[in-house]
Amino acid sequence: MTAIFFKSEALNRTVYLSGLADLSSKDLAVLGAELEIDIESMQLKMHQKRDDATSDWLFSISLKITICKQFLQLSKKFSDPVENLLERFYQSVEKSFGKQAAKSCLAIAREQLRFEA
């Protein structure tokens, strides 16, 4: 399986999707801002060239936008300390007991958090 990555100019490094949880809050904020700018820029470029671009180019930029949106979604998720903790909890339970157990435990944890709030 190919590792999904984003080459961040702002962070001056390559960030892998699997490594987002390890970034600091500051780096996540910087990455999020960069991703938002890049997504908007690519969408604008795609719109401008839609009539004369090849289908390969359109597919390629569409894929890049999708990947950047995944990174942005996860970077926002990891920026929230509660979500970050829940994600790490889910990964630990999944690793030890499987996906179904992790989903069940996560649902219980989320319900408990709503109950206590």
CYANA upper distance limits for C-alpha pairs under 8 A (distance plus 0.5 A):
  3 ALA  CA     16 TYR  CA      7.48
  3 ALA  CA     17 LEU  CA      8.12
  4 ILE  CA     16 TYR  CA      6.35
  4 ILE  CA     17 LEU  CA      6.19
  4 ILE  CA     18 SER  CA      8.45
  4 ILE  CA     67 ILE  CA      8.32
  5 PHE  CA     14 THR  CA      7.09
  5 PHE  CA     15 VAL  CA      5.98
  5 PHE  CA     16 TYR  CA      4.64
  5 PHE  CA     17 LEU  CA      6.20
  6 PHE  CA     14 THR  CA      6.24
  6 PHE  CA     15 VAL  CA      5.75
  6 PHE  CA     16 TYR  CA      6.88
  6 PHE  CA     17 LEU  CA      8.27
  6 PHE  CA     68 CYS  CA      7.96
  6 PHE  CA     71 PHE  CA      8.44
  7 LYS  CA     12 ASN  CA      8.24
  7 LYS  CA     13 ARG  CA      6.56
  7 LYS  CA     14 THR  CA      4.78
  7 LYS  CA     15 VAL  CA      6.68
  8 SER  CA     12 ASN  CA      6.19
  8 SER  CA     13 ARG  CA      6.03
  8 SER  CA     14 THR  CA      6.32
  8 SER  CA     15 VAL  CA      7.33
  8 SER  CA     31 LEU  CA      7.61
  8 SER  CA     34 GLU  CA      8.17
  9 GLU  CA     13 ARG  CA      7.31
 10 ALA  CA     30 VAL  CA      7.48
 10 ALA  CA     31 LEU  CA      7.65
 10 ALA  CA     34 GLU  CA      7.43
 11 LEU  CA     27 ASP  CA      7.67
 11 LEU  CA     30 VAL  CA      7.95
 11 LEU  CA     31 LEU  CA      7.71
 15 VAL  CA     19 GLY  CA      7.16
 15 VAL  CA     20 LEU  CA      7.61
 16 TYR  CA     20 LEU  CA      7.19
 17 LEU  CA     71 PHE  CA      7.09
 19 GLY  CA     23 LEU  CA      7.68
 20 LEU  CA     28 LEU  CA      8.25
 20 LEU  CA     74 LEU  CA      7.88
 20 LEU  CA     75 SER  CA      7.14
 20 LEU  CA     78 PHE  CA      7.96
 21 ALA  CA     78 PHE  CA      6.59
 21 ALA  CA     84 ASN  CA      7.85
 23 LEU  CA     27 ASP  CA      6.44
 23 LEU  CA     28 LEU  CA      6.65
 24 SER  CA     28 LEU  CA      6.65
 25 SER  CA     29 ALA  CA      6.70
 25 SER  CA     78 PHE  CA      8.50
 25 SER  CA     79 SER  CA      6.30
 26 LYS  CA     30 VAL  CA      6.78
 27 ASP  CA     31 LEU  CA      6.46
 28 LEU  CA     32 GLY  CA      6.44
 28 LEU  CA     75 SER  CA      6.16
 28 LEU  CA     76 LYS  CA      8.05
 28 LEU  CA     78 PHE  CA      8.11
 28 LEU  CA     79 SER  CA      6.88
 29 ALA  CA     33 ALA  CA      6.76
 29 ALA  CA     75 SER  CA      8.15
 29 ALA  CA     76 LYS  CA      8.50
 29 ALA  CA     79 SER  CA      7.82
 30 VAL  CA     34 GLU  CA      6.74
 31 LEU  CA     35 LEU  CA      6.55
 31 LEU  CA     72 LEU  CA      8.36
 31 LEU  CA     75 SER  CA      7.95
 32 GLY  CA     36 GLU  CA      6.71
 32 GLY  CA     72 LEU  CA      6.06
 32 GLY  CA     75 SER  CA      6.67
 32 GLY  CA     76 LYS  CA      7.57
 33 ALA  CA     37 ILE  CA      6.88
 34 GLU  CA     38 ASP  CA      6.65
 35 LEU  CA     39 ILE  CA      6.44
 35 LEU  CA     68 CYS  CA      6.67
 35 LEU  CA     69 LYS  CA      8.12
 35 LEU  CA     71 PHE  CA      8.14
 35 LEU  CA     72 LEU  CA      6.65
 36 GLU  CA     40 GLU  CA      6.70
 36 GLU  CA     72 LEU  CA      7.79
 37 ILE  CA     41 SER  CA      6.59
 38 ASP  CA     42 MET  CA      6.56
 38 ASP  CA     68 CYS  CA      8.39
 39 ILE  CA     43 GLN  CA      6.57
 39 ILE  CA     65 ILE  CA      6.28
 39 ILE  CA     68 CYS  CA      7.10
 39 ILE  CA     69 LYS  CA      7.80
 40 GLU  CA     44 LEU  CA      6.64
 41 SER  CA     45 LYS  CA      6.69
 42 MET  CA     46 MET  CA      6.48
 42 MET  CA     61 ILE  CA      7.49
 42 MET  CA     65 ILE  CA      7.37
 43 GLN  CA     47 HIS  CA      6.62
 43 GLN  CA     65 ILE  CA      7.96
 44 LEU  CA     48 GLN  CA      6.67
 45 LYS  CA     49 LYS  CA      6.68
 46 MET  CA     50 ARG  CA      6.21
 46 MET  CA     58 LEU  CA      7.43
 46 MET  CA     61 ILE  CA      7.66
 49 LYS  CA     53 ALA  CA      5.98
 50 ARG  CA     58 LEU  CA      7.97
 53 ALA  CA     57 TRP  CA      6.84
 53 ALA  CA     58 LEU  CA      7.09
 54 THR  CA     58 LEU  CA      6.84
 55 SER  CA     59 PHE  CA      6.51
 56 ASP  CA     60 SER  CA      6.55
 57 TRP  CA     61 ILE  CA      6.67
 58 LEU  CA     62 SER  CA      6.45
 59 PHE  CA     63 LEU  CA      6.61
 60 SER  CA     64 LYS  CA      6.82
 61 ILE  CA     65 ILE  CA      6.65
 62 SER  CA     66 THR  CA      6.74
 63 LEU  CA     67 ILE  CA      6.71
 64 LYS  CA     68 CYS  CA      6.62
 65 ILE  CA     69 LYS  CA      6.60
 66 THR  CA     70 GLN  CA      6.82
 67 ILE  CA     71 PHE  CA      6.82
 68 CYS  CA     72 LEU  CA      6.58
 69 LYS  CA     73 GLN  CA      6.52
 70 GLN  CA     74 LEU  CA      6.70
 71 PHE  CA     75 SER  CA      6.42
 72 LEU  CA     76 LYS  CA      6.68
 73 GLN  CA     77 LYS  CA      6.77
 74 LEU  CA     78 PHE  CA      6.59
 75 SER  CA     79 SER  CA      6.57
 76 LYS  CA     80 ASP  CA      7.23
 77 LYS  CA     83 GLU  CA      6.35
 77 LYS  CA     84 ASN  CA      7.03
 78 PHE  CA     83 GLU  CA      6.76
 78 PHE  CA     84 ASN  CA      5.13
 79 SER  CA     83 GLU  CA      8.32
 79 SER  CA     84 ASN  CA      7.46
 80 ASP  CA     84 ASN  CA      6.45
 81 PRO  CA     85 LEU  CA      6.61
 82 VAL  CA     86 LEU  CA      6.67
 83 GLU  CA     87 GLU  CA      6.49
 84 ASN  CA     88 ARG  CA      6.77
 85 LEU  CA     89 PHE  CA      6.60
 86 LEU  CA     90 TYR  CA      6.54
 86 LEU  CA    106 LEU  CA      7.59
 86 LEU  CA    109 ALA  CA      8.41
 87 GLU  CA     91 GLN  CA      6.70
 88 ARG  CA     92 SER  CA      6.69
 89 PHE  CA     93 VAL  CA      6.74
 89 PHE  CA    106 LEU  CA      8.22
 90 TYR  CA     94 GLU  CA      6.46
 90 TYR  CA    102 ALA  CA      5.82
 90 TYR  CA    103 LYS  CA      7.74
 90 TYR  CA    105 CYS  CA      8.06
 90 TYR  CA    106 LEU  CA      6.65
 91 GLN  CA     95 LYS  CA      6.52
 91 GLN  CA    102 ALA  CA      7.90
 92 SER  CA     96 SER  CA      6.85
 93 VAL  CA     97 PHE  CA      6.12
 93 VAL  CA     98 GLY  CA      7.36
 93 VAL  CA     99 LYS  CA      8.39
 93 VAL  CA    101 ALA  CA      7.49
 93 VAL  CA    102 ALA  CA      5.58
 93 VAL  CA    105 CYS  CA      8.35
 94 GLU  CA     98 GLY  CA      4.78
 94 GLU  CA     99 LYS  CA      5.38
 94 GLU  CA    100 GLN  CA      8.18
 94 GLU  CA    101 ALA  CA      7.25
 94 GLU  CA    102 ALA  CA      5.35
 95 LYS  CA     99 LYS  CA      8.42
 97 PHE  CA    101 ALA  CA      6.48
 97 PHE  CA    102 ALA  CA      7.61
 98 GLY  CA    102 ALA  CA      6.79
 99 LYS  CA    103 LYS  CA      6.67
100 GLN  CA    104 SER  CA      6.78
101 ALA  CA    105 CYS  CA      6.60
102 ALA  CA    106 LEU  CA      6.46
103 LYS  CA    107 ALA  CA      6.65
104 SER  CA    108 ILE  CA      6.82
105 CYS  CA    109 ALA  CA      6.61
106 LEU  CA    110 ARG  CA      6.58
107 ALA  CA    111 GLU  CA      6.62
108 ILE  CA    112 GLN  CA      6.60
109 ALA  CA    113 LEU  CA      6.70
110 ARG  CA    114 ARG  CA      6.77
111 GLU  CA    115 PHE  CA      6.63
112 GLN  CA    116 GLU  CA      6.68
113 LEU  CA    117 ALA  CA      6.59
